[in-house]
Amino acid sequence: MNHKIVGKDIDFPENLGFIIETPGFLLNYSGYKNLKYLASIREKIDSNEIKESMSLVGLDSADKKHVGKYSMGMRQRLGIAQAIMEKPDILVLDEPMNALDKNGVEEMRRLFLKMKSEGKLILLTSHNREDIEILCDEVIIVKTLKYYVMKFMKWKKVYLTN
């Protein structure tokens, strides 16, 4: 990471966004207020970038609805907005399509493909073969504690590497 070794020179990559399993938020605050609170920790972005990230995932930053009233899909979108709001170079996404409807899945795929085309590194976990097929250049399958690294051009053409 910028000529620094994680675990030796730095403990944690500075420019990393992530969503792990179910996103957790303050239920009595709006989505915008939650992201504003999280952004205040590092003071790296302003309200415009928060609003932009919400818009990118299909949420309205002016919506005053508390997160506790959000559907699971809206919470997932908010989690993705949180992961991308500081414009990280590396994204770690654990089952990012959970609870999204068909349109939401298509929107997030387009967003991730756009980010990928901009040079972002996206580490994705998914049980959905179609997500993997569309979004991934390399696949690691974890099965009974053995790791298989696969590179593929098409799903039907899979290459195992040592």
N, C-alpha and C positions, 0 to 999 in steps of 0.2 A: 504494500500500500504506500505509494509515493516513496519508494525505496526504503520503507521501514518494514520490519518484520513484526507481525502480530504475535504477541506473546514474549517478544524479546525487547523491541524498541518501543512498542506501544501495547497497551492492554486490550484496546478495542478500536476498531476502525472508526475514524472520526466522521466519515461521510457515508453512513449506513442508515437505511430505513428498513423497518421490518413490521410484520404483522404475524403474530404467533397465535395459533388456534383462534379462540374467540376474543375479539378486542374488548378490553375493559375500559369503561368511561364513567365519569361522574353522572349518575342517572338524573339528578335534579338540575342539570345544566343543559343548555342547547348544544348542538354539535359544534357550532362556531365557538362558543365559550370554552368547551372542552379543548378544542385545538388551540385556542388563544392561550389557555393555561399551559398546555404542553409546550407551545412555542416559547413561552416566557422562560422556560428552564435554560435554554441555550442562547436565547436572544439573538437568533441567527436570521429570523425572518419577521416581516411585519404583517399587518392585517391583510394587505393586498395578496400576498402569497398564500395565506390561509384561505382566503376567498377563492383564489384560483384553484387550489387543490380540491376544494369542495366542489367547485364547478366541474372540474375534470372527471369527477366520479359521479356526477349527476345529483349533487345535493345543493340546496339553496342556503347560502350562508346567512340570509336574512330570516330564515325560518326560526321562530322562537320556541318551537316544540322541544321539550326536554328529551334527552336521549332515552330516558326510561319509557317514553311513549313510542320510540322508534320500532319499526319492524326489525327482525333479524337481518334482513337484506340491507336496510338502511344503516344498521350498526356496522355491517361488514364494509359497506361503502365508506363510512366514516373512518374505519380502521385503515382502509387503503389510502384515504386522504391524509391521514396522520403519517403513514409510512412514506408518502411522496412529497409532503409539504415543504421539506427542507431541500428538495431536489438532490437526493443522494445519488452517488455514483453506483452504489451497490444496494440492491433491494433483496430482502429475504422474505418470501411470501409463503406462509404455511396455509395451504388450502384456501387461497384467496377467493375462490368462487363459491364458498359455502354460503348457503341461504340466499344466493342471488337467483332471480328469475332468468328466463332465457335471454331477455333483452339486456339485463344487467351483465350476464356472462359475456355476451357479444361486445358490450361497451368496454368492459374491463380488458378483454382480449385485445381490442383495438388500442386501448391505452398502453398496455404492456408492450405490444408490438411497436408502437411509436417510440416508447422509451428505449426499447432494445435498439431500434434504428438510430437513436441518438447516442448510442454507445454505452448505455447503462448495462451493468451486469445484474441479471435477475436470477436468483436461486429460488426455485419453486418446488413445493411439495404438492403432489396431487394424486388422487386415486382415479381421476378422470382421464381416460386415454385420449379423448379428443383435445383436452387442454394441453396435454403433453405433446401430442402430435403437432398442434398449431404453434405452440409457444417455445418449445425446447429445441436447442441445437445438440445438446448432449444430455444423456439420461443416466442416472445412477439408480439401479433398482436394489433396494435393501430387502433381502429375503433370507430368513433363517440365519441372521447374523453374518451372511456373506455379502460382499459388495461386488456388483457387476457393473462395469462402466461400458456404456454403449454409445456409439456415435451413429447417427443415421441421416440419410437423405430423405427417405420415406419410411413410414412405419414398417412396411413389409421388408425393408432392406436394413437389417440391423447388424452391426459389426461389434463383436466382443473384442476388447483390448485387455492386455495383461497389466 
